[in-house]
Each structure stands twice: as structure tokens, then as C-alpha cells.
Amino acid sequence: MYPPSRKDFIALTLSDQHSRSYNNGKHRRQSCWRKWKQLSRLQRSLILFLLALLLICGLLSYPSFSEQWRGRPLSPLSLAVSLLYLYAAIDVSEHAPVLCIDVCISVKPVDRLEMVREAFRHAWKGYKEFAWGHDELKPVSKSYGEWFGLGLTLIDALDTMWILGLKEEFEEARKWVETELSFSKNVDVNLFESTIRILGGLLSTYHLTGDEMFLEKAKDIGLRLMPAFKTPSKIPFSDVNIGKGTAHPPRWTSDSTLAEVTSVQLEFRELSRLTQDPQYQEVVNEVMRLVHKLPGKHDGLVPMFINTNSGQFTHKGVFTLGARADSYYEYLLKQWIQGGKTEPDLLEDYLEAIEGVKKHLLRTSGPTKLTFVGELNHNRFNPKMDHLVCFLPGTLALGAHNGLPEDHMELALQLMETCHQMYIQMETGLSPEIAHFNLQPYDGRDIDVKPADRHNLLRPETVESLFYLYRFTKDAKYRDWGWDILESFNKYTRVPSGGYTSISNVRDPVNPGPRDKMESFFLGETLKYFYLLFSDDLELLSLDKYPTTRSQGLNFLAVAFSMDPA
């Protein structure tokens, strides 16, 4: 499973700095050799030992080499073994003009999968100690935050624990779900968030484990979310009271965001398949039929808002693949795959949208020609790209893998590079929430970040796309990029007492500004993608056997539709 050990060969040449002034070099070399041979074996061994010790200390002090040993202090045994390697490799040649030392050191590869497990255990430690059964951990203050009061982090992380093989942690979480989780609460929940985090988490865990308890819980929450669809237009309300069975729009508007109403379909369709109850699939399919026919699109691009009373787009003229619209495009493709590629309207809308992106939103930066996706505001282009848009390289690659045009993969590769640059051009190695791209040639940096956009929320989109790109190309650089991101998370967001925190300023490595919040998707999605990215087991949730769900993450549902693997 793990890559083979790498051996680094280091050749050192030691010579006298004044050796050029001697004319009788051959005689002097022979004289030195005779003096060396006159030394006792103990003396020669001691000199070689000291040289070896100096060499290994020098190597360990060199940054690029010592990076390999970070977090692994040298025990006396390992030091002795290393010195034996050095001693055994020393070669003093009678015919050489100088003293030559060839050193062969075997460097143990970093176990990246184990590092992901360790990161999860550390995050889980904080959640278990300070926020058990609550929605989110506040790791800095060692407390918790509540959103719905339904243990979002715990449920969101269930399938991650199973995939990572963390049996003890999974069993204690399962026990809480079985004995403590109740949806009979007088509480308003967001339809979209509760679907992707709770319903999706329960369904995927059921598929992984076959445990009927998770399916029963999924049926319970699914049924309680159904009142959201009882609207004049059949476009669902954003909020549902799961205890009272009532639903309503936000207090400040009768609109719902397009991403929210079009990104619950995979979970509801799968719930119908498992329960043999068509009502769940019927309500979400009706939403997609309505959106498919609506006027107000711009070459496949859709506005961000839709009214629950009229069923019409609102705030027309603003088009983005970022917040409030992003997962609409992602779910078009994934529903088409989930349904066995038998629903032409979904494919038509997806292909048209990608052409609209290329025509209206795609640009390249001035300094180094990075390809990025901007926004359109009443025909005025804005070179603004949310980190959320980094879902797109993975989605494009998934489409190409399933028989869509080859240029989708070419665009995926270009956008993946841009998302990578959004990380490495920041001083902390972590991407901001929003980046603005410089369109002027030869004028400064490619990426500018406004002060209000410099936060990082531990989001999964880039790691998700890295996972897809590695699976489809086998290019190891995508793993290396992911590893760099994980190391930056560990360096700048890890809280010693347990957990990871979002930060306020990715441009300030000295004071990144902890925000004291660990989003549930860090355990439920980000760490899961890291593990899948680094795993050599391509059958571990194969992309040809399991369609992906969740607009912001990765749950796998073993759908029994007539799948047509590419």
C-alpha cells in the first residue's frame, strides 16, 4: 500500500584547501596513506566514527533533509543504526587523490494515511472532550457551538471514521446515534444543510456498514424534512421545524438560494430507492424539471436566487459558480451519473452550463496566465473566484471520465493548477475564502486577497478535486499538493488541546488569527478526501461503482440504478 523506501546517496569530497601548491602530490598522498595505515584499527574506527557523526549532524541540520524527520526524534537505537550505515559505506581508496566518503542513508517514507488518521484522532479528541453530542467544536475556548442541536459533527464524521478504520471511535459514535439522537425537537433546521450533513451522513454510513439502524434514522429525518416542499411553486422553503412539521422561508425574504434547492436531490432520490417510497424522489425531481424550463438563464448559467411563491428566478443578471450557485452545477452531473445516464435534461443543462462558463466566466491572469472562473454582474466581469469554485476541477474530471468531452479534462487540469496556486501563494500555504485575480500583464502577483476575504474555513473543495485528479491521471504531484495542504493545516490551524480551528488571515503566518470554530465538514469531508487521495487502494470507494453525493463533500451511495461505468 505504501510507496517503497527511498535511498538518498550523498557523496562528499574532503581535500586540503592548499593542495594545489604542492608539486610532489603523488608522494604526499602515498605518505598520508602510510600514516593512515600506521594507525591502529581502534584509532581509525574512532576517526571514521567522528566523521560519520559530524556528517549525520550536518545532514539533519539541513532544512530539506530534516523535513523528512520532523516529528520523529532520533532514538539511540536509530542513531546507532544510521551511524552503522555510514561507517559501512565509507570507502578510502588508495588510488584516490582525495579522501572520498559515499554515504547511503535509507529514509523511511512518511506514512501519509497514518498522518490523516492522527489528524482525525486529534480533532475527535477535542470534539469528544469539549463538544460531545453538540453540533460544532470551539477548540480554542474548549467549548461548543450549537446550530440545530443534532450532533452535526458526529453524524457528519461517521463514514469518515469507517473509511479510516477507526473502529473504537466509530463504535462510540454509533452508540450515541442509537441512544441519544432524536429528531423529535421543536427546532428549525436548514433543509440543505441538514440534508447533506445528516441525511447524507446516515445514508452513506448505512451503505458502508449495512447497519439498519442508520437507515431507520435516515427515514426519520427524511420524512421530517418533507414539509419544506409544500409551497405554491413546489420550490422548497429553506427552513423546516422538524418537531412541528412546518416550514418557512428566511425571515428577511421569500427567496431560496438556487444551490440549496437543487443540491438535495441525490440524497432524497436514494432514500426513495432504499425505502421503496417514491415521494422523496418525486419532490426533488419536480424541482429540477421546473429549473430546467425556467427563463432567465444565460447560456446555461443560472441566477443565485429563486422565489418559493412564484417559482421564478430573482436577482437576475448575476452569475457565479461560487456561493449560492456552486453545487447546482455539480449536482447536474452527479444526478445524471446516479440515474444511469438516462436523464437527458440533466446532461443537457450541465453541458450547456460548462459552455456558458467558458464563454462568460473563464479568464486568465496577467502575470503567469492562470486560468480562473470569475463572476458576471449585469454583463460586467468581476475577476473574483471563491474557494468554493475549486469543486469544478474534480467535477469536470468526473464528467470526462464518464464519457464527456475531452476538453473538460484539459480545463480541469488548468483550474486545478489555479486552485493549487491559491494555496501556495499565501504565506501560510492555505487558501483564502475569496481570491481576486490580476488581469494586468507583468504587474505584480496573480492573486490579490482583500482583508475581509483572508479567512480559511478548513474547506474540502480543493482536496476533493485533487482526489479526482489523482484517481484519473495517477500523477503523484496531486498527492504532493494535498500533503502540503495537510501540513499547513497542522502548522497553522491545529489546537494543542484537541481540534482544528478556522483562521482569519492566511497572509499572516505569525498571527493567523484563530476563529475558534471547527466546521463539521473538516471531519466529514476534508480529512476523508485526504485519506482517499493518499490511499493506494483504488477499490476503496471506487468512482466507477459509487456515485458521489453532497454538494460540499464526498459521501458514497451504493446506488442500484443501471450504472454505466466508463
Secondary structure, DSSP 8 states (H G I E B T S, - for coil): -----EEEEEEEEE--TTGGG-S-HHHHHHHHHHHHHHS-HHHHHHHHHHHHHHHHHHHHHSHHHHGGGTT----HHHHHHHHHHHHHHB---TT-SSEEEEEEEEE----HHHHHHHHHHHHHHHHHHH-TTSSEEETTTTEEE-SSSS-HHHHHTHHHHHHHT-HHHHHHHHHHHHHT-------EEEHHHHIIIIIHHHHHHHHHH--HHHHHHHHHHHHHHGGGG-SSSS---SEEETTTTEEE--TT-SEEEHHHHTSSHHHHHHHHHHHT-THHHHHHHHHHHHHHH-S--BTTB--SEEETTT--EESTTEE-SSTTTHHHHHHHHHHHHHTTT--HHHHHHHHHHHHHIIIIIEEE-TTT--EEE-EEETTEEE-EEEGGGGGHHHHHHHHHHTT--THHHHHHHHHHHHHHHHHHTSTTS---SEEEE--STTSS-SEE--GGG--B----HHHHHHHHHHHHH--THHHHHHHHHHHHHHHHTB-TTS-B--BS-TT-SS---B-S-B-HHIIIIIHHHHHHHH---TTTT-TTTS-EE-TTS-EE----S-----
